[in-house]
Structures are given as structure tokens and as C-alpha cells.
Amino acid sequence: MVSPPDEGWNVMDGVAYFPSILKTLNHILVADRLWLGRLVGVPEKIALDTILFDDFTKFRAAREAQDAKVIVFADQLDAQTLSGDLSYQSMLAGAYTLPQEIVLAHIFNHQTHHRGQLHSMLVEAGAAPLSIDLVYYYLEAQG
């Protein structure tokens, strides 16, 4: 995870849906907590624009802890679970039932959407652009 420049952490007027790196990062974490909570049967009630952490070091530790929970969850997935449905109460609307595989695709698509915004904000705040193409990541990881 790239650390945002100190002066760019909480300012970026109107660049993306959430107007700062801080707010965008927190939104992704909030959404991940909401969805994972629903998936494991322990739903959380938290507004989508909640600022969980205003300190980047604390945020990073929480993000890494959330990612570890996602990995544990993913490691336990099997074909039967993936072919099942998830019933949940939306934060903004009513109750829904969706295929688990669609919910999982949504979680990662949502992250991708906002991470693209973050990349743009980080570059605007002075960070060096990163290679974000999956193909290049894969090739680098294969060594």
C-alpha cells in the first residue's frame, strides 16, 4: 500500500465521489466490513461515509486486518457456498437476496472502482504513478 503524501491525505476538493484520499480509503474499508459481515452472518450497521480512521498508520493496520479476514473467508469457500444465496438488509433500501457469487464479484468490483479514483488522487497529490495493470503484477510476481 502506498502512503499518501502528508498534505494530500485529507484534501482533494471534488476529485472523486469521496472528495479526499482519507474519505475514499475509509469508504472502501467500511463497505468491505459491511459486506463481509453480511457474508459471515454478523452484519454491521455503519454509514457508508463513516471515517473509521483519520490517522493513516491506524488505517493501514485496520486495512491489513480486514484483508486477513477476507483471506480467511475466501479460503473457506466451496462450490456449494458459492452457488448459494445471500439475504441481507441494505443500508439504504430494503431486504435483498442475491447469489453469493454476484455479491463477491460486487465487493471486488467496488474496490477496483474506488482504487482507481485513489490512484488518480495520489498522483494529483504528488505520489509517483504505480503500474496498476494486473498483467504486469502477475509477470512481476512470477519473477
PyMOL commands that set and color helices and strands:
alter all, ss='L'
color gray80, all
select helices_A, chain A and resi 6-8+21-40+56-75+79-82+100-124+134-142
alter helices_A, ss='H'
color red, helices_A
select strands_A, chain A and resi 85-89+95-99
alter strands_A, ss='S'
color yellow, strands_A
deselect
rebuild
show_as cartoon
